[in-house]
């Protein structure tokens, strides 16, 4: 199971600014006798643009360095004497300017703080005249996971083999070659790679020829790319092998992996072919390249990267073994491929102008995961999972340290932090919130109108850069725009159909920008309070804020909220656009109940005031299937959010949870566990034994009936199989005797067969976790981890090993993951996270981060999602003043260069303080409620009600 898919399962167990903007100016220090650096801003000047790069790279996988030469054709847009571009940690030499009059040398000045070079000419470079600049350069292959970096893997015979790969998003192309490393400086690239005969090279475009060079090396030359940003450039030198197929449009799809794992690429190949054909049709724009490669990289920090024509992936995000991989693996791999292929249009073809609008790229790709799979792979039932993504986004967005998804950023660390929160499952906040608000506007406009608007947007801005407003303009007035005479086929079809229909929901006069600015330009999300009086529904909105409420005085825009609702008398979804802080709805009839935010299609939560929650609770207890599984999950989510800020009493949320003993839907069950288990984890880390026992008993009592119904096999639908995995793992970790007994029996049988016995993949985590409880079982699992070539098997075992109660084993895992000899270092953030969820390991994980902080930020880069994952993940269940003080003391001792200004640190402070407040306000209430609940559940029932006497 890939880390992100496994993370979802384990969660339930362990619980665009312009150049003229007012930016800070940093003047680099002058060196005596040298010319001053001619530019003092972080962003590049708009005087010179690249047109075409001729780039040759020569990595040496023995000495682990590289050299290269780049010739850049320039577009001079204003007279200038300096060409300012990016370079970081590169040695540059032989820098020349080619002009129609000849070749001359340029003086090279450096500004390391801004990661810039200035190539200074003694003569003015004239606007509109033809110039080319040529630079030779060299550097070490990076030891991190960014730039042009070295990687390695171990074969089954123990041989270590080296490769070199790239990861340039967001600001790391400049570490591989001098370039204009901002997304708006698009250009064409003609790339050549020099390699040894034992290796292959692949890049964005197909190889056009291979030349033999002196020194027994070969030069692979690749076709010229389409116009694109530097962060999408990619090249790999390795011994990979591949399998290939063609799409309906004749695009060659190839999947690359290390030789011993190429037999695990078939599933990804079939998925990529089907999804590229889907996007060709959906976007009504043909994929513009002749090939699309997907490469599984042994060492890869992110989950995947959308390089145009050469997408790169973690092995766990691409490789699938039908006999060893779980249904969660299948879902996750399919989603990741869908995400990266969506980027080939939304992000690559049309790119945000600056990183402040990164959500335009990432939010849309996340949204398209679910759109594409709902149509192309309906059997995977991924639509149900979208709800969980919005809940994750809200968790971050409810903190005072949250930020708008369209937010100013300038330096590389700030840009990296745009990819914040929990790894490249792309559960990062801005990605998920972006996807959720896109889903909301799609429901509001109708899917048909939304699709037409998106196609319109992509057609208008192909090979260009955009800002927020360009998307909203394309979604507005799609049947009356200036381009209607040249309308797309889908646009004509939609508008003709709309004209024939009465009562259409699409509003021609609606300005989408007016609505969406209230969601993208400010942080947070609304809490809508609903109070029903006869046939009137009184509505109010305010910001939902978990922490810092008293200090929150920032002025905000009133959200324009596309409300949806159903009632007891009508199952038809009704729509209402709320445009003010208070509003009134008039119902045609009085109703017993109403449910707002149908299927959680909107990015807001709802409070049912007065007796509203009591009515909802009664409905769930009497007839919970009157509402959809998504609606039930959203009610669970909302009531616990409200309880956390005191809007409702904790008892109300817990009363609602009692209906879960009748629940079977995966979304509602998962959400129920997702609310109750974090409470349990807070208690567990506090060491309040009696309360911990009571809470654990309550949770097990709720779900033991459903747990007992689970089969220990791989039968059923995708959602049934995923639910089985969640429940059995949860039950075994919580020592539910029937589960532990069965898992132990299966583990013993598997161990006695020396691992040859085939276990049902859906229950394998429960079996491994139980086996890891003893030293002998843990060692056996580790040996199987060492020997296995199946990526999913290694991922399952590694996660299971973190559940051990053996402190020395956990400590060894942390140390070995940092060394990277037995366990891959790129998985270290996940190992730290899971160890921190273990009650034996949470202090180990925190101590490990503090002791190795400098090494971690060098390996994973300041501002990266991996660093954020470690910081927020390890501290998210801390709930005492002593823990907060420990965290503040450590991070307070850092300098800006070592991470003191990272947003994730403030998020950690906010979360711990919120946990402290919650614990102080609710632990006694929780104990009282659990005591009453235990009494009610265990109260003897009279055998003959007619003989009962009420004393």
Buried (B, 14 or more C-beta within 10 A) or exposed (E): BBBBBBBBBBBBBBBBBEEEEEBEEEEBEEEEEEEEBBBBBBBBBEBBBBBBBBBBBBBBBEEBBBBBBBBBBBBBEEEBEBBBBBBBEBEBEEBBBBBEEEEEEBEBBBBEEBBBBBBBBEEEBEEEBEBBBBBBBEBBBBEBBBBBBBBEBBEEEEEEBBBBBBBBBBBBBBBBBBBBBBBBBBBBBBBBBBBBEEBBBBBBBBBEEBEEEEEEBBBBBBBBBBBBBBBBBBBBBBBBBBBBBEBEEEBBBBBBBBEEBBBBBBBBBBBBBBBBBBBBBBBBBEBBBEBBBBBBBBBBBBBBBBBBBBBBBBBBBBBBBEEBBBBBBBBBBBBBBBBBBBBBBBBBBBBBBBBBBBBBBBBBBBBBBBBBBBEBBEEBBBBBBBBBBBBBBBBBBBBBBBBBBBBBBBBBBBBBBBBBBBBBBBBBBBBBBBBBBBBBBBBBBBEBBBBBBBBBBBBBBBEBBBBBBBBBBBBBBBBEBEEEEEBBEBBEEBBEEBEEEEEEEBBEEBBBBEBBBBBBBBBBBBBBBBBBEEEEBBBBBBBBBBBEEEEEEEEBEEBBBBBBBBBBBBEEEBEBEBBEEEBEBEBEEEBEBBBBBBBBBBBBBBBBBEEBBEBBBBBBBEEBEBBBBBBBBBBBBBBBBBBBBEBBBBBBBBBBBBBBBEBBBBBBBBBBBBBBBBBBBBBBBBEBEEBBEBBBBBBBBBBBEBBEEBBBEBEBEBBBBBBBBBBBBBBBBBEBEEBBEBBBEBBBEBBEEEBEEEBBBBBBBBBBBBBBBBEEBBEBBBEBBEEBBBBBBBBBBBBBBBBBBBEEBBBBBBEBBBEBEBBBBBBBBBBBBBBBBBBBBBBBBBEBBBEBBEEBBEBBBBBBBBBBBBBBBBBBBBBBEEBBEBBBEBBEEBEEEBBEBBBBBBBBBBBBBBBBBBBEBBBEBBBEBBEEBBEEEEEEEEEEEEEEEEE
